[in-house]
């Protein structure tokens, strides 16, 4: 199953993640704690409204998200 992240985007895709799908649930993102870019893609460290933390990676070449709970 594909990992999904909902984003607000302006000039380019994946500028501001607002929600993610995790274990069949939609989790609203409360805060973006950090963001950075690497050759691998765009990374975000976020906290959700229920207090969990995740790292999100958007790999532009594959047009795919990777979600890791931290």
N, C-alpha and C positions, 0 to 999 in steps of 0.2 A: 504494500500500500504506500502511495506517495505521501511524503510528509508535506504538510501545507502550512503556509504562513500568509496571512492577509496583511497587505501593506497599503499605505498611502504613498503615492508616487507623484512627483512633479516633473523635473527635468529628465529623470531616468527611473527605471523600475527599482524597487526595493530600497527606497529612501527612508521609510518610517514604518516598521512593523507595528501592527495594532492588535493582532490576535494570532494564536497558533493552535494547531490541532495536535493533541497529545493523548494517546491511548483512547481514542474515540471521543474525546471531549474538546470543545472549543474553549480555550483559555484566553481571556482578555489581558493584554499587556498593560501593566500599570506604569512601568518606568523603563526607559532605555538607560541602563547603567553605564554602558560603554559601547563604542563602535570603532571599527578599524578595518582597513583593507590590507589584503595580502595578495600575492600572485594567485592564490587559490580562490579568492573571492571576497565578498563583503561579510564581515562578522559583526554580530550584535550580542551583547550580554544584556539580558532583560529580566525583569521580575514581573510575575503575573499578579492579578488581583488577589489570588489565594495565597500569596507569599512564596511561591516556588521561583527558583532561578533557572534560566536556560541560556545556552549559547546557541545562536542561530547562524548558520553559514549559508549564504546564497552563492552558488557556483554559477556564474553567468554563462560560461561556455556550455554547461550541461542543462541550463535553465532548471535547476533543481535546488531544493532546500535540504539542509541537514540540521536536525534538532537534537541537542544533547542536554539532558538535565544535569545541572551542576549543584 
